[in-house]
Amino acid sequence: MVIGLLLTIKKTVVKNNSNTNLVNTKDTKLSIQFNLSGFSFCITSKATKETIYFSEYIFEEKQGTPEDLLKKIEIIFKTDLHLQKDFSSVLVIHQNNLFTIVPNQYFVKDKLSEYLNFNIKTLATDYIVFDDLKTIKAKNVYVPYVNINNYLFQNFGEFEFKHHLTLLIDKLIYINKLGEKKVYINVSKENLDIVVLSSKKLEFSNSFHFETKEDFIYYILFTFEQLKLNVEEIEILFIGDILLESEIYKITYQYIRNVSFLESNNKIFNQLDKKKHSNYILLNS
């Protein structure tokens, strides 16, 4: 049973800084990011802020439920020795489309499910939480995978968890604080996050599921149309799971004049067989 499940998990990247000893990890931070299609984590030195280890797993098939996802994660934890160490702190990043952004002036803590019901169908048993987006004076209301949180609590004790879009918006606002209006697109398997910023102001953010390149460009052009953005002037910066030679990049370039990649300055990429714009939420320091 376990052998069969292992065959459905592909370990695509695993590298560490050869100058760093990973035997003693008590002064390090573990950051974990997962969605229904994959799982990745990195270990960071708390003293130097340097990423000293990174590993990524991609599932052959997208998992249908959080319960299926947990089965995959349990296998990874049992087989990956780096996840069996002690860490000074742990950050868990939930990546899903089960969220909505609510400005502070409209936010009431007792109405979390009402906010989400505008965008998604929630269940009475759903555990709903929120992140504080101080940079834009708003709250990100979302549904974390509570079964995953419970499992990780058994392994690590107390830890911090956030929604992936919370971290993405914070990181992008930090680098765009003096910039003009730009469109940032974070790509993962069958999903894209679109974030539109004007200096430090968030003008738009949403996530979309796509299956074809036509779906992909539709959501981008729809966003441009709704926000009255000029395809000849506004720049798109890609991050995540997208390559220059990919079909989704090519079709975007057919319609948008200015398209490029936003690269991370994390030194770990010098040792990875990955593009510097990949895994941006997890690896961009």
C-alpha positions as CSV (number, residue, x, y, z in Angstrom):
1,M,0.0,0.0,0.0
2,V,2.7,2.5,1.0
3,I,4.9,1.5,-2.0
4,G,2.0,2.2,-4.4
5,L,1.4,5.6,-2.9
6,L,5.0,6.5,-3.1
7,L,5.1,6.0,-6.8
8,T,2.5,8.8,-7.2
9,I,4.8,11.4,-5.6
10,K,7.7,12.9,-7.6
11,K,10.5,14.5,-5.7
12,T,11.6,17.2,-8.2
13,V,14.0,19.3,-6.3
14,V,16.2,18.8,-3.3
15,K,19.3,20.9,-2.6
16,N,21.0,22.3,0.5
17,N,23.8,24.7,1.1
18,S,26.9,22.5,1.5
19,N,28.4,25.0,4.0
20,T,25.6,24.5,6.5
21,N,25.2,21.6,8.9
22,L,21.6,20.4,8.9
23,V,22.2,18.0,11.8
24,N,21.3,20.6,14.4
25,T,18.2,22.6,13.2
26,K,17.1,24.1,16.5
27,D,18.1,27.6,15.3
28,T,16.3,27.3,12.0
29,K,12.8,28.1,10.7
30,L,10.8,25.6,8.7
31,S,8.4,27.0,6.1
32,I,5.9,24.7,4.4
33,Q,3.7,25.4,1.5
34,F,1.1,23.0,0.1
35,N,-1.9,22.7,-2.2
36,L,-3.8,19.8,-3.7
37,S,-1.2,19.4,-6.4
38,G,2.0,19.5,-4.5
39,F,4.0,20.2,-1.4
40,S,7.3,22.1,-0.8
41,F,9.3,23.3,2.1
42,C,12.5,25.2,3.0
43,I,14.7,25.5,6.0
44,T,16.1,29.0,6.9
45,S,18.8,30.0,9.3
46,K,17.3,32.4,11.9
47,A,20.7,34.1,12.4
48,T,21.6,34.8,8.8
49,K,18.1,34.6,7.2
50,E,19.7,32.4,4.6
51,T,17.7,29.5,3.0
52,I,19.9,26.5,3.6
53,Y,17.6,23.7,2.3
54,F,14.8,23.4,-0.2
55,S,12.7,20.4,-1.3
56,E,9.7,20.2,-3.6
57,Y,7.2,17.4,-4.4
58,I,4.7,17.3,-7.2
59,F,1.9,14.8,-7.3
60,E,1.1,13.1,-10.5
61,E,-2.6,13.9,-10.0
62,K,-4.3,16.7,-8.2
63,Q,-5.8,15.4,-4.9
64,G,-9.6,15.5,-4.7
65,T,-10.0,16.3,-1.0
66,P,-7.9,17.6,1.9
67,E,-8.1,14.0,3.3
68,D,-6.3,12.7,0.2
69,L,-3.8,15.5,0.5
70,L,-3.1,14.5,4.1
71,K,-2.3,10.9,3.0
72,K,0.4,12.3,0.7
73,I,1.8,14.5,3.4
74,E,2.0,11.7,5.9
75,I,4.0,9.6,3.4
76,I,6.4,12.6,2.9
77,F,6.9,13.1,6.6
78,K,7.6,9.4,7.2
79,T,10.2,9.3,4.4
80,D,11.9,12.7,4.4
81,L,14.3,12.9,7.4
82,H,14.5,16.7,7.1
83,L,10.9,17.0,8.3
84,Q,11.7,14.9,11.4
85,K,13.9,17.4,13.0
86,D,13.3,20.1,15.7
87,F,12.9,23.7,14.6
88,S,12.8,26.9,16.5
89,S,9.7,28.0,14.5
90,V,7.4,26.7,11.8
91,L,5.3,28.6,9.2
92,V,2.6,26.7,7.3
93,I,1.2,28.2,4.1
94,H,-2.2,27.2,2.9
95,Q,-2.6,27.6,-0.9
96,N,-6.2,27.4,-2.1
97,N,-9.0,29.4,-3.7
98,L,-11.1,29.4,-0.5
99,F,-10.6,33.0,0.4
100,T,-11.9,36.6,0.1
101,I,-10.3,40.0,0.9
102,V,-12.4,42.3,3.1
103,P,-11.4,45.9,3.8
104,N,-11.1,46.7,7.5
105,Q,-14.0,49.2,7.5
106,Y,-16.4,46.4,6.4
107,F,-14.9,43.7,8.5
108,V,-16.8,42.1,11.4
109,K,-15.2,39.1,13.1
110,D,-18.5,37.3,13.6
111,K,-19.4,37.3,9.9
112,L,-16.5,35.3,8.4
113,S,-18.8,32.8,6.7
114,E,-20.9,35.5,5.2
115,Y,-17.9,37.1,3.5
116,L,-16.8,33.8,2.0
117,N,-20.3,32.8,0.8
118,F,-20.2,35.7,-1.7
119,N,-17.4,33.8,-3.6
120,I,-17.5,30.1,-2.6
121,K,-19.9,27.6,-1.0
122,T,-19.0,26.9,2.6
123,L,-20.2,24.2,4.9
124,A,-21.4,24.6,8.5
125,T,-18.4,22.5,9.6
126,D,-15.8,24.6,7.8
127,Y,-13.2,26.2,10.1
128,I,-12.8,29.8,8.9
129,V,-10.0,32.2,9.9
130,F,-8.5,35.4,8.7
131,D,-5.1,37.0,8.2
132,D,-4.4,40.7,8.9
133,L,-3.2,42.4,5.8
134,K,-1.8,45.5,7.5
135,T,-0.2,46.8,4.3
136,I,-3.6,47.4,2.7
137,K,-5.7,47.7,5.8
138,A,-7.7,44.6,5.1
139,K,-8.4,41.0,6.2
140,N,-7.9,37.9,4.2
141,V,-10.8,35.5,5.2
142,Y,-10.2,31.9,4.2
143,V,-10.6,28.2,5.0
144,P,-7.4,26.4,6.0
145,Y,-7.1,22.7,5.7
146,V,-7.8,22.0,9.3
147,N,-6.9,18.3,9.1
148,I,-3.4,19.2,7.8
149,N,-3.0,21.7,10.7
150,N,-4.0,19.1,13.2
151,Y,-1.4,16.7,11.8
152,L,1.3,19.3,11.8
153,F,0.5,20.2,15.3
154,Q,1.1,16.6,16.4
155,N,4.5,16.8,14.7
156,F,5.7,20.3,15.7
157,G,3.4,21.7,18.4
158,E,2.4,25.3,18.0
159,F,3.1,26.9,14.7
160,E,2.0,29.9,12.6
161,F,-0.1,29.5,9.5
162,K,-1.2,31.9,6.8
163,H,-2.9,31.9,3.4
164,H,-0.6,32.0,0.4
165,L,-2.3,35.2,-1.0
166,T,-1.6,37.0,2.3
167,L,2.2,36.5,1.9
168,L,2.1,37.1,-1.8
169,I,0.4,40.5,-1.5
170,D,2.7,41.6,1.4
171,K,5.8,40.6,-0.6
172,L,4.6,42.3,-3.8
173,I,3.6,45.5,-2.1
174,Y,7.1,45.7,-0.4
175,I,8.9,45.5,-3.8
176,N,6.4,47.7,-5.6
177,K,6.1,50.5,-3.0
178,L,7.7,53.1,-5.3
179,G,6.6,51.5,-8.5
180,E,3.9,52.3,-11.0
181,K,0.9,50.2,-11.8
182,K,1.8,46.6,-12.5
183,V,0.1,43.2,-12.9
184,Y,1.7,40.3,-11.0
185,I,0.6,36.8,-11.9
186,N,1.6,33.8,-9.7
187,V,1.2,30.5,-11.6
188,S,0.8,27.1,-10.1
189,K,-0.5,23.8,-11.5
190,E,-4.0,24.6,-12.9
191,N,-4.2,27.9,-11.0
192,L,-3.2,31.5,-11.3
193,D,-3.3,34.4,-8.8
194,I,-3.6,37.9,-10.3
195,V,-2.6,40.8,-8.2
196,V,-2.7,44.4,-9.6
197,L,-0.8,47.1,-7.7
198,S,-0.4,50.8,-8.1
199,S,2.5,51.8,-5.8
200,K,1.5,50.4,-2.4
201,K,-2.2,50.2,-3.3
202,L,-3.9,46.9,-4.0
203,E,-6.4,47.5,-6.9
204,F,-7.3,43.8,-7.6
205,S,-6.5,40.3,-6.4
206,N,-8.2,37.0,-7.3
207,S,-7.4,33.4,-8.1
208,F,-8.6,31.4,-11.0
209,H,-8.6,27.7,-12.0
210,F,-7.5,27.0,-15.6
211,E,-7.2,23.8,-17.6
212,T,-6.2,25.2,-21.1
213,K,-4.0,28.0,-22.3
214,E,-7.2,29.6,-23.6
215,D,-8.6,29.6,-20.0
216,F,-5.4,31.1,-18.8
217,I,-5.4,34.1,-21.2
218,Y,-9.1,34.6,-20.8
219,Y,-8.8,35.4,-17.1
220,I,-5.9,37.8,-17.7
221,L,-7.7,39.7,-20.5
222,F,-10.9,39.7,-18.5
223,T,-9.0,41.4,-15.6
224,F,-7.4,43.9,-18.0
225,E,-10.9,44.7,-19.4
226,Q,-12.6,45.1,-16.0
227,L,-9.9,47.4,-14.7
228,K,-9.5,49.2,-18.0
229,L,-5.8,48.4,-18.3
230,N,-4.0,49.1,-21.5
231,V,-2.4,45.9,-23.0
232,E,0.1,48.0,-24.8
233,E,1.4,49.8,-21.6
234,I,0.8,47.8,-18.4
235,E,3.5,45.3,-17.5
236,I,2.9,41.8,-16.5
237,L,5.4,40.1,-14.2
238,F,5.2,36.3,-13.9
239,I,6.2,34.2,-10.9
240,G,5.7,30.6,-10.1
241,D,5.3,27.6,-12.3
242,I,5.7,29.1,-15.8
243,L,8.5,29.0,-18.4
244,L,9.4,31.2,-21.3
245,E,8.8,28.2,-23.7
246,S,5.5,27.2,-22.1
247,E,2.2,27.6,-24.1
248,I,0.7,29.8,-21.4
249,Y,3.6,32.2,-21.7
250,K,3.4,32.3,-25.5
251,I,-0.3,33.0,-25.6
252,T,0.1,35.8,-23.1
253,Y,2.8,37.4,-25.1
254,Q,0.5,37.4,-28.1
255,Y,-1.9,39.7,-26.4
256,I,0.2,41.7,-23.9
257,R,3.1,43.9,-25.0
258,N,5.2,43.9,-21.8
259,V,5.7,40.5,-20.2
260,S,8.6,39.4,-18.1
261,F,9.5,37.4,-15.0
262,L,10.0,38.7,-11.4
263,E,13.1,37.0,-10.1
264,S,14.0,36.2,-6.5
265,N,17.3,37.3,-5.0
266,N,17.5,34.2,-2.9
267,K,21.0,32.7,-3.2
268,I,19.6,29.1,-2.9
269,F,18.7,29.4,-6.6
270,N,22.5,29.2,-7.4
271,Q,22.3,25.6,-6.3
272,L,18.8,24.7,-7.7
273,D,17.8,23.5,-11.1
274,K,14.9,25.9,-11.0
275,K,14.2,29.3,-12.5
276,K,14.6,32.3,-10.1
277,H,10.9,33.3,-10.4
278,S,9.7,29.9,-9.2
279,N,8.5,29.2,-5.7
280,Y,8.4,32.9,-5.1
281,I,6.1,32.9,-2.0
282,L,8.3,30.3,-0.2
283,L,11.7,31.4,-1.3
284,N,11.7,35.1,-1.9
285,S,13.2,36.6,1.3
